[in-house]
């Protein structure tokens, strides 16, 4: 969190909203949020959402097995980046989720 945060979260009772302000340390040489930072943010958004949305997962460690990203638009320095996710399915040992940032 020292390098990626602070992250801001709001639980609406139905969905978790997670966000951050793009700072200089999050950017590439062009001043755009680095893809690695966006991937890290997504890698935090999905399991945190699963944790809050699924009481049966409380207290469980949720390692990432697969993470796929499509980058649609740049986020320049100073931009607010916010994401929401939803749990699609849970099994005995896996959670499937998708998000939009």
C-alpha positions as CSV (number, residue, x, y, z in Angstrom):
1,X,0.0,0.0,0.0
2,X,3.0,2.3,0.5
3,X,3.4,2.4,-3.3
4,X,-0.1,2.0,-4.6
5,X,-2.3,3.7,-2.0
6,X,-4.1,5.4,-0.6
7,X,-7.2,3.6,-1.9
8,X,-10.6,4.8,-0.9
9,X,-13.5,2.5,-0.4
10,X,-17.3,2.8,0.1
11,X,-19.6,-0.1,0.7
12,X,-23.1,0.9,-0.4
13,X,-24.8,-2.1,1.2
14,X,-24.9,-3.8,-2.2
15,X,-21.6,-2.9,-3.9
16,X,-18.1,-1.9,-3.0
17,X,-16.7,1.2,-4.8
18,X,-12.9,1.4,-4.7
19,X,-10.9,4.3,-6.0
20,X,-7.7,6.3,-6.1
21,X,-6.4,9.6,-7.4
22,X,-3.6,9.1,-10.0
23,X,-0.4,10.6,-8.5
24,X,3.0,11.1,-10.1
25,X,4.3,7.8,-8.7
26,X,1.5,6.0,-10.5
27,X,2.4,7.3,-13.9
28,X,4.6,6.4,-16.9
29,X,6.9,8.9,-18.5
30,X,3.9,10.4,-20.5
31,X,2.0,11.3,-17.2
32,X,-0.6,8.5,-17.8
33,X,-1.5,6.0,-15.1
34,X,0.8,3.0,-15.7
35,X,-0.9,-0.3,-16.8
36,X,0.8,-2.1,-13.9
37,X,-0.9,0.2,-11.4
38,X,-4.2,-0.4,-13.1
39,X,-3.6,-4.1,-12.9
40,X,-2.6,-3.9,-9.3
41,X,-5.8,-1.9,-8.5
42,X,-7.9,-4.5,-10.3
43,X,-6.1,-7.3,-8.4
44,X,-7.2,-5.6,-5.2
45,X,-10.7,-4.6,-6.3
46,X,-11.9,-8.1,-7.2
47,X,-11.0,-10.1,-4.0
48,X,-12.0,-7.2,-1.7
49,X,-15.4,-7.0,-3.5
50,X,-15.8,-10.8,-3.2
51,X,-14.9,-10.6,0.5
52,X,-17.5,-8.0,1.2
53,X,-20.3,-9.4,-1.0
54,X,-20.0,-13.0,0.1
55,X,-20.1,-13.5,3.9
56,X,-19.0,-17.2,3.5
57,X,-15.6,-15.8,2.3
58,X,-14.9,-13.7,5.4
59,X,-11.5,-14.7,6.8
60,X,-10.4,-16.6,3.8
61,X,-7.3,-15.8,1.7
62,X,-8.2,-15.1,-1.9
63,X,-5.1,-15.5,-4.1
64,X,-5.4,-14.5,-7.8
65,X,-5.4,-17.5,-10.1
66,X,-6.1,-15.6,-13.4
67,X,-6.5,-11.8,-14.1
68,X,-7.3,-10.6,-17.6
69,X,-7.4,-6.9,-18.4
70,X,-8.5,-4.7,-21.4
71,X,-7.3,-1.1,-21.3
72,X,-10.0,1.2,-22.8
73,X,-8.8,4.7,-22.0
74,X,-5.9,6.5,-20.4
75,X,-6.1,8.0,-16.9
76,X,-3.8,11.1,-16.7
77,X,-2.1,12.4,-13.5
78,X,-4.8,13.9,-11.2
79,X,-7.6,11.7,-12.5
80,X,-10.0,9.9,-10.2
81,X,-10.0,6.2,-11.0
82,X,-12.9,4.2,-9.5
83,X,-14.0,0.6,-9.9
84,X,-16.8,-1.7,-9.1
85,X,-16.9,-5.5,-9.3
86,X,-19.4,-8.3,-9.0
87,X,-19.1,-11.9,-8.0
88,X,-20.3,-14.1,-10.8
89,X,-19.9,-17.5,-9.1
90,X,-18.3,-19.2,-6.2
91,X,-17.3,-22.8,-5.9
92,X,-15.7,-24.7,-3.0
93,X,-12.2,-23.4,-3.9
94,X,-12.6,-20.6,-6.5
95,X,-14.4,-17.2,-6.9
96,X,-15.2,-15.8,-10.3
97,X,-15.6,-12.1,-10.5
98,X,-15.6,-9.3,-13.0
99,X,-15.0,-5.6,-12.7
100,X,-15.2,-2.3,-14.5
101,X,-12.7,0.5,-13.7
